[in-house]
Amino acid sequence: MPDIDMREHSAKPAYAWFVVAALSLLQVGSYIDRMVINLLVEPMRRDFQISDTQVSLLLGFAFATFYAVMAIPAGRLVDKHSRVRIIVIGVLFWSVATLLCMVADGYWTLLFARMLVGLGEAALLPAALSILSDYFRPGRLALATSVVTSASFVGSGLALVMAGYVLSQLPATEFVNLFVFGEVRTWQLAFGFASIPSLLFLGLFLFVKEPARTGLAKQKDTSASLRDALEYLRADKAMWISVFTAMSLVNAFQYGLTSWIPTFFIRTYGWTAGEIGQLYGMTFLVCATTGILTGGWLCDRLYGRFGRRTFVITPFISAVLTIPLVLTFALAGSGLVSAILVVPLTFFGTMAFGAAVAAIPSLAPNRLRGQLVAAYMLAGTLIGQGFGPWLIAVFTDYVMGDPMLISRSIAVVSTSLLAAAAAILAVGIRTIPRGNDIEAQIGETAA
């Protein structure tokens, strides 16, 4: 076995948390670009004459396909090249792609522009988690990781708040003329505003230095092949089957719910896009952020007692607590009750993300982290963002046969996804070894 460079994480704590803040802001910006479209369902349906199922392709598959396809190549680049440089290129690309959404003149051009947004954002999370693993050791890494991951929900909340405000302030005209861009649909201006934060946050990120990689073999070629990654996953299959499969289902639940909650309130209770954007956006900002941070904090606290099982136990708790909440929320029949239930639903529904994502940088060898995060993204995005919104839309269009019955679609699809995830996690808790012996064994194999 080659010698292993086990250098300590030498960065000062204050600077390490500055890196967390810079990465978190970029994550916020990426989700503003990604999620702003969720408040635009009704004007898209009206102007492009499309069904809920076609809308779901814009909300999910258009973005998720390119995001997922590029995840593995992006992970390979992250493991071999400057992670800071990769992130800078990605931010510039997805910001320009979001502007293309603003000027898209039809359904298919908007679909293509959404694909390009996914292409640009594919490198951010693998690079960010790889960087964090060189600043924080296991036992402290889950909280740092959950801060960055929680920023995705901050971005989603800001996207809804911002889009809700913008839509409420837009002129009543169908089109507006913009300098350089020409005539665009008024509601598409939301995409233009969404592209700005990422570029502003990029200025702060330019002060982040590329960290030295810890835990690398002392040899010239420290990269790992796809076969190495697959062998590592196979050696610890109980852990990774639980994390990858269950969290893909949890992602599908979360993306589906987030995509259709605004439309649910608009259709079921007659709320305006501005009203639900403000309410749900602020709920996401507060409850999703605290939920995912609580999940990361709980994971760090339980790690000493349960070891690697903690990365599965915390998502299991989240899924079990969320099932009755989402069922009651969807079928309450009262706008006030549903609005109140959004608070605990968002908090407990997001706790899983603070723990499961941290399993990869906490347990995997450095030279495999980018690829494994990319594989997690591939499964979570393709199944989660791709199928989550689509499943609810298909259930509404082809099972219920009435767009006004979206509440029942949310109830059936969401509870089914969470129940399946909880069952997989329960099996994982029983089969995953508790101790660290397997980690040492796998580490030798991977090295």
C-alpha positions as CSV (number, residue, x, y, z in Angstrom):
1,M,0.0,0.0,0.0
2,P,1.5,3.4,-0.9
3,D,2.3,5.9,1.8
4,I,-0.6,8.1,2.7
5,D,-0.3,11.9,3.3
6,M,-2.4,12.4,6.4
7,R,-1.7,16.1,6.8
8,E,-4.0,17.8,9.4
9,H,-6.6,20.3,8.3
10,S,-4.3,23.2,8.9
11,A,-6.5,26.2,7.9
12,K,-7.6,28.5,10.7
13,P,-11.2,28.0,11.8
14,A,-12.2,31.5,10.9
15,Y,-10.9,31.1,7.3
16,A,-12.4,27.7,7.0
17,W,-15.8,29.1,7.9
18,F,-15.3,32.0,5.5
19,V,-14.9,29.3,2.8
20,V,-18.2,27.8,4.0
21,A,-19.9,31.2,3.7
22,A,-18.5,31.8,0.2
23,L,-19.6,28.4,-1.1
24,S,-23.0,28.8,0.6
25,L,-23.6,32.1,-1.2
26,L,-22.9,30.5,-4.5
27,Q,-25.2,27.6,-3.6
28,V,-27.9,30.3,-2.8
29,G,-27.4,31.9,-6.2
30,S,-27.5,28.6,-8.1
31,Y,-30.9,27.7,-6.5
32,I,-32.3,31.1,-7.2
33,D,-31.6,30.5,-10.9
34,R,-32.9,26.9,-10.6
35,M,-36.1,27.4,-8.6
36,V,-37.5,30.8,-9.8
37,I,-39.5,28.9,-12.4
38,N,-41.7,27.3,-9.8
39,L,-43.8,30.5,-9.5
40,L,-44.2,30.8,-13.2
41,V,-46.3,27.7,-13.9
42,E,-49.6,29.4,-14.7
43,P,-48.3,32.0,-17.1
44,M,-46.2,29.3,-18.8
45,R,-49.3,27.2,-19.2
46,R,-51.2,30.1,-20.6
47,D,-48.7,31.6,-23.0
48,F,-47.2,28.3,-24.3
49,Q,-50.5,26.3,-24.2
50,I,-49.0,23.3,-22.4
51,S,-50.2,20.7,-19.8
52,D,-49.0,20.1,-16.3
53,T,-46.9,17.2,-17.6
54,Q,-45.1,19.5,-20.1
55,V,-44.6,22.0,-17.4
56,S,-43.0,19.3,-15.2
57,L,-40.4,18.8,-17.9
58,L,-39.4,22.4,-17.5
59,L,-39.4,22.2,-13.7
60,G,-37.5,18.9,-13.6
61,F,-36.2,16.9,-16.5
62,A,-34.9,19.8,-18.6
63,F,-32.6,20.9,-15.8
64,A,-32.0,17.4,-14.3
65,T,-31.0,15.7,-17.5
66,F,-27.9,17.9,-18.3
67,Y,-27.2,18.3,-14.6
68,A,-27.1,14.6,-14.1
69,V,-25.2,13.8,-17.3
70,M,-22.5,16.2,-16.5
71,A,-22.2,15.2,-12.8
72,I,-19.8,12.3,-13.4
73,P,-17.4,14.2,-15.8
74,A,-17.5,17.1,-13.4
75,G,-16.6,14.9,-10.5
76,R,-13.6,13.5,-12.4
77,L,-12.5,17.1,-13.1
78,V,-12.9,18.0,-9.5
79,D,-10.7,15.1,-8.4
80,K,-7.9,16.1,-10.7
81,H,-7.9,19.9,-11.3
82,S,-8.4,23.2,-9.4
83,R,-11.8,23.1,-7.8
84,V,-11.9,26.9,-7.4
85,R,-11.4,27.4,-11.1
86,I,-14.0,24.9,-12.0
87,I,-16.6,26.7,-9.8
88,V,-15.8,30.1,-11.3
89,I,-16.4,28.8,-14.8
90,G,-19.6,27.0,-13.8
91,V,-21.1,30.2,-12.2
92,L,-20.4,32.3,-15.3
93,F,-22.0,29.6,-17.5
94,W,-25.2,29.1,-15.5
95,S,-25.8,32.9,-15.1
96,V,-25.7,33.4,-18.9
97,A,-28.0,30.4,-19.3
98,T,-30.5,31.9,-16.9
99,L,-30.5,35.1,-19.0
100,L,-31.3,32.9,-22.0
101,C,-34.4,31.7,-20.2
102,M,-35.5,35.3,-20.0
103,V,-35.4,35.8,-23.8
104,A,-36.7,32.3,-24.8
105,D,-39.5,32.8,-27.2
106,G,-41.3,29.5,-26.8
107,Y,-41.6,26.2,-25.0
108,W,-38.7,24.4,-26.7
109,T,-36.3,27.3,-26.5
110,L,-37.0,27.6,-22.8
111,L,-36.5,23.8,-22.4
112,F,-33.1,24.1,-24.0
113,A,-32.1,27.1,-21.9
114,R,-33.1,25.2,-18.7
115,M,-30.8,22.3,-19.8
116,L,-27.9,24.8,-20.1
117,V,-28.6,26.0,-16.5
118,G,-28.2,22.4,-15.3
119,L,-25.0,22.0,-17.3
120,G,-23.4,25.0,-15.6
121,E,-24.5,24.0,-12.1
122,A,-23.3,20.4,-12.3
123,A,-19.8,21.1,-11.0
124,L,-20.6,23.3,-7.9
125,L,-21.6,20.6,-5.3
126,P,-18.8,18.1,-6.1
127,A,-16.2,20.9,-6.0
128,A,-17.7,22.5,-2.9
129,L,-17.8,19.3,-0.8
130,S,-14.3,18.3,-1.9
131,I,-13.0,21.6,-0.8
132,L,-14.7,21.4,2.6
133,S,-13.3,17.9,3.2
134,D,-9.8,19.6,3.2
135,Y,-10.9,22.2,5.8
136,F,-12.9,20.1,8.3
137,R,-12.3,16.6,9.8
138,P,-15.0,14.0,10.3
139,G,-17.1,14.8,13.4
140,R,-17.1,18.5,12.4
141,L,-17.6,18.1,8.7
142,A,-21.3,17.3,8.7
143,L,-22.2,20.7,10.2
144,A,-20.1,22.6,7.6
145,T,-21.5,20.5,4.8
146,S,-25.1,21.0,6.1
147,V,-24.5,24.8,6.1
148,V,-23.6,24.7,2.4
149,T,-26.4,22.3,1.6
150,S,-28.9,24.4,3.5
151,A,-28.0,27.3,1.3
152,S,-29.9,25.5,-1.5
153,F,-33.1,25.9,0.5
154,V,-32.2,29.6,1.3
155,G,-31.8,30.0,-2.5
156,S,-35.1,28.3,-3.1
157,G,-36.8,30.5,-0.5
158,L,-35.2,33.7,-1.9
159,A,-36.3,32.6,-5.4
160,L,-39.9,32.4,-4.4
161,V,-39.8,35.6,-2.4
162,M,-38.1,37.5,-5.1
163,A,-40.2,36.1,-7.9
164,G,-43.4,36.7,-5.9
165,Y,-42.4,40.4,-5.3
166,V,-41.3,40.9,-9.0
167,L,-44.5,39.4,-10.3
168,S,-46.6,41.6,-8.0
169,Q,-44.8,44.7,-9.3
170,L,-44.7,44.0,-13.0
171,P,-46.7,46.1,-15.4
172,A,-50.0,44.7,-16.7
173,T,-48.7,44.6,-20.3
174,E,-48.0,41.3,-21.9
175,F,-44.6,42.3,-23.3
176,V,-41.8,44.7,-22.3
177,N,-39.0,46.1,-24.4
178,L,-35.5,45.8,-22.9
179,F,-32.3,47.5,-24.1
180,V,-30.1,44.9,-25.9
181,F,-32.6,42.0,-25.3
182,G,-35.5,43.5,-27.2
183,E,-39.2,42.4,-26.5
184,V,-39.7,39.7,-23.9
185,R,-42.8,38.5,-22.0
186,T,-43.3,40.4,-18.8
187,W,-43.3,37.4,-16.5
188,Q,-39.9,36.2,-18.0
189,L,-38.2,39.2,-16.3
190,A,-38.1,37.0,-13.2
191,F,-35.3,35.0,-14.9
192,G,-33.3,38.2,-15.5
193,F,-33.5,39.2,-11.9
194,A,-32.6,35.7,-10.8
195,S,-29.3,35.8,-12.8
196,I,-27.9,38.7,-10.8
197,P,-27.1,37.2,-7.3
198,S,-24.8,34.5,-8.6
199,L,-22.6,37.0,-10.3
200,L,-22.5,39.2,-7.2
201,F,-21.6,36.3,-4.9
202,L,-18.8,35.3,-7.3
203,G,-16.9,38.4,-6.3
204,L,-16.6,37.1,-2.7
205,F,-15.7,33.6,-3.8
206,L,-12.6,34.9,-5.7
207,F,-10.9,35.3,-2.3
208,V,-11.1,31.6,-1.7
209,K,-7.8,29.7,-2.1
210,E,-7.5,26.2,-3.5
211,P,-6.7,24.0,-0.4
212,A,-4.1,21.3,-0.3
213,R,-5.7,17.9,-0.6
214,T,-5.4,15.8,2.6
215,G,-5.3,12.0,2.8
216,L,-3.7,11.5,-0.6
217,A,-1.3,8.8,-1.5
218,K,2.3,10.1,-1.9
219,Q,2.6,9.4,-5.6
220,K,2.4,11.4,-8.8
221,D,-0.9,10.1,-10.0
222,T,-3.4,10.5,-7.2
223,S,-6.5,10.3,-9.4
224,A,-8.9,7.4,-9.2
225,S,-10.7,5.6,-11.9
226,L,-14.4,4.9,-12.2
227,R,-13.6,1.3,-11.4
228,D,-12.0,2.4,-8.1
229,A,-15.1,4.2,-7.2
230,L,-17.3,1.3,-8.0
231,E,-15.1,-1.1,-6.0
232,Y,-15.3,1.3,-3.0
233,L,-19.1,1.4,-3.2
234,R,-19.3,-2.4,-3.5
235,A,-17.1,-2.9,-0.5
236,D,-19.5,-0.9,1.7
237,K,-22.7,-1.6,-0.2
238,A,-25.0,-1.6,2.8
239,M,-24.2,2.0,3.6
240,W,-24.2,3.4,0.0
241,I,-27.3,1.6,-1.2
242,S,-29.2,3.0,1.7
243,V,-27.8,6.6,1.2
244,F,-28.1,6.7,-2.6
245,T,-31.4,4.9,-3.1
246,A,-33.3,6.4,-0.1
247,M,-32.1,9.9,-0.6
248,S,-33.0,9.8,-4.3
249,L,-36.6,9.1,-3.2
250,V,-36.4,11.9,-0.5
251,N,-35.1,14.2,-3.2
252,A,-38.0,13.3,-5.4
253,F,-40.4,14.1,-2.6
254,Q,-38.8,17.4,-1.9
255,Y,-38.4,18.6,-5.5
256,G,-42.0,17.5,-6.3
257,L,-43.5,19.2,-3.3
258,T,-41.5,22.4,-3.7
259,S,-42.3,22.6,-7.4
260,W,-46.1,22.2,-7.0
261,I,-46.8,23.9,-3.6
262,P,-47.2,27.4,-5.2
263,T,-49.6,25.9,-7.8
264,F,-51.4,24.0,-5.1
265,F,-52.2,27.2,-3.2
266,I,-53.2,29.0,-6.4
267,R,-55.6,26.4,-7.6
268,T,-56.9,25.0,-4.4
269,Y,-57.3,28.2,-2.3
270,G,-57.2,30.9,-4.9
271,W,-54.0,32.6,-3.7
272,T,-52.0,34.8,-6.0
273,A,-48.5,34.0,-7.1
274,G,-47.2,37.0,-5.1
275,E,-49.0,35.8,-1.9
276,I,-47.7,32.3,-1.9
277,G,-44.3,33.4,-3.1
278,Q,-43.9,35.6,0.0
279,L,-45.3,33.0,2.4
280,Y,-43.6,29.9,1.1
281,G,-40.4,31.7,0.3
282,M,-40.0,33.1,3.9
283,T,-40.9,29.6,5.3
284,F,-38.2,28.1,3.2
285,L,-35.7,30.7,4.2
286,V,-36.3,30.0,7.9
287,C,-37.6,26.5,8.3
288,A,-35.6,24.7,5.6
289,T,-32.4,26.3,6.7
290,T,-32.9,25.5,10.4
291,G,-34.1,22.0,9.4
292,I,-31.1,21.0,7.5
293,L,-28.7,22.6,10.0
294,T,-30.5,20.7,12.7
295,G,-30.0,17.5,10.7
296,G,-26.3,18.2,10.4
297,W,-25.9,19.1,14.1
298,L,-27.8,16.0,15.1
299,C,-25.6,13.9,12.9
300,D,-22.4,15.3,14.5
301,R,-23.8,14.7,18.0
302,L,-24.8,11.1,17.2
303,Y,-21.7,10.2,15.4
304,G,-19.7,9.3,18.5
305,R,-22.4,6.9,19.7
306,F,-23.6,5.3,16.4
307,G,-20.7,5.9,14.1
308,R,-21.4,5.5,10.4
309,R,-25.1,4.5,11.0
310,T,-25.8,8.1,12.0
311,F,-25.8,9.1,8.3
312,V,-28.8,6.8,7.8
313,I,-30.5,7.2,11.2
314,T,-31.0,11.0,10.8
315,P,-32.7,10.7,7.4
316,F,-35.0,7.9,8.7
317,I,-36.2,10.1,11.6
318,S,-36.8,12.9,9.1
319,A,-38.9,10.7,6.8
320,V,-41.0,9.2,9.5
321,L,-41.9,12.5,11.0
322,T,-42.7,14.1,7.6
323,I,-45.2,11.5,6.3
324,P,-48.2,12.5,8.5
325,L,-47.4,16.2,8.0
326,V,-47.5,16.1,4.2
327,L,-50.6,14.0,4.1
328,T,-52.5,16.4,6.4
329,F,-51.1,19.4,4.6
330,A,-52.4,18.3,1.2
331,L,-55.9,17.2,2.4
332,A,-56.6,19.8,5.0
333,G,-59.2,21.6,2.9
334,S,-58.3,24.9,4.6
335,G,-55.8,27.5,3.3
336,L,-55.0,28.6,6.8
337,V,-54.3,25.0,8.1
338,S,-52.2,24.2,5.0
339,A,-50.2,27.4,5.4
340,I,-49.5,26.6,9.1
341,L,-48.5,23.1,8.3
342,V,-46.0,24.3,5.8
343,V,-43.8,25.3,8.7
344,P,-43.2,21.9,10.4
345,L,-43.4,20.1,7.0
346,T,-40.5,22.1,5.7
347,F,-38.5,21.8,8.8
348,F,-38.7,18.0,9.3
349,G,-38.7,17.3,5.6
350,T,-35.3,18.9,5.1
351,M,-33.5,17.4,8.1
352,A,-32.4,14.4,6.0
353,F,-30.2,16.5,3.8
354,G,-28.0,17.8,6.6
355,A,-26.8,14.2,7.3
356,A,-26.9,12.0,4.3
357,V,-24.8,14.3,2.0
358,A,-22.1,14.5,4.7
359,A,-21.6,10.7,4.5
360,I,-19.5,11.0,1.3
361,P,-16.8,13.6,2.4
362,S,-16.8,12.0,5.9
363,L,-16.2,8.4,4.9
364,A,-14.8,8.3,1.3
365,P,-11.1,8.7,0.4
366,N,-10.1,12.1,-0.9
367,R,-9.4,10.9,-4.4
368,L,-12.9,9.5,-4.7
369,R,-14.9,12.3,-3.2
370,G,-15.6,14.3,-6.3
371,Q,-16.8,11.2,-8.2
372,L,-18.9,9.9,-5.4
373,V,-20.6,13.3,-4.8
374,A,-21.2,13.4,-8.6
375,A,-22.8,9.9,-8.4
376,Y,-25.0,11.1,-5.5
377,M,-26.0,14.1,-7.6
378,L,-26.7,11.9,-10.6
379,A,-29.1,9.7,-8.7
380,G,-30.6,12.5,-6.6
381,T,-31.1,14.9,-9.5
382,L,-32.2,12.5,-12.2
383,I,-34.6,10.7,-9.9
384,G,-35.3,13.6,-7.5
385,Q,-35.7,16.7,-9.7
386,G,-36.4,14.7,-12.8
387,F,-39.2,12.4,-11.5
388,G,-40.4,14.3,-8.5
389,P,-42.3,17.1,-10.3
390,W,-43.2,14.8,-13.1
391,L,-44.8,12.1,-10.9
392,I,-47.2,14.7,-9.4
393,A,-48.0,16.1,-12.8
394,V,-48.7,12.7,-14.4
395,F,-50.9,11.7,-11.5
396,T,-52.8,14.9,-11.8
397,D,-53.2,14.7,-15.6
398,Y,-53.8,11.0,-16.1
399,V,-55.0,9.5,-12.8
400,M,-57.1,12.4,-11.3
401,G,-57.8,13.9,-14.8
402,D,-58.4,17.3,-13.3
403,P,-55.8,20.0,-12.6
404,M,-57.9,21.2,-9.7
405,L,-57.3,17.9,-7.9
406,I,-53.5,18.5,-7.5
407,S,-53.9,18.2,-3.7
408,R,-54.7,14.5,-4.0
409,S,-51.7,14.0,-6.3
410,I,-49.4,15.7,-3.7
411,A,-50.8,13.5,-0.9
412,V,-50.5,10.2,-2.8
413,V,-47.1,10.7,-4.5
414,S,-45.4,12.4,-1.5
415,T,-46.4,9.9,1.1
416,S,-45.5,7.0,-1.2
417,L,-42.0,8.3,-1.9
418,L,-41.3,9.0,1.8
419,A,-42.7,5.6,2.9
420,A,-40.4,3.8,0.4
421,A,-37.4,5.9,1.6
422,A,-38.1,5.1,5.3
423,A,-38.3,1.4,4.5
424,I,-34.9,1.4,2.8
425,L,-33.3,3.4,5.6
426,A,-34.7,1.0,8.2
427,V,-33.1,-1.9,6.5
428,G,-29.9,0.1,6.3
429,I,-29.9,0.8,10.0
430,R,-30.1,-3.0,10.7
431,T,-27.4,-4.0,8.2
432,I,-24.7,-1.3,8.4
433,P,-21.8,-2.1,10.8
434,R,-21.5,0.4,13.6
435,G,-17.8,0.6,14.1
436,N,-14.9,2.1,12.2
437,D,-13.1,-1.2,11.4
438,I,-14.8,-1.4,8.0
439,E,-13.8,2.2,7.3
440,A,-10.1,1.3,7.9
441,Q,-10.4,-1.7,5.7
442,I,-12.1,0.2,2.9
443,G,-9.6,3.0,3.2
444,E,-6.7,0.5,2.6
445,T,-8.6,-1.0,-0.4
446,A,-9.3,2.4,-2.0
447,A,-5.7,3.5,-1.5
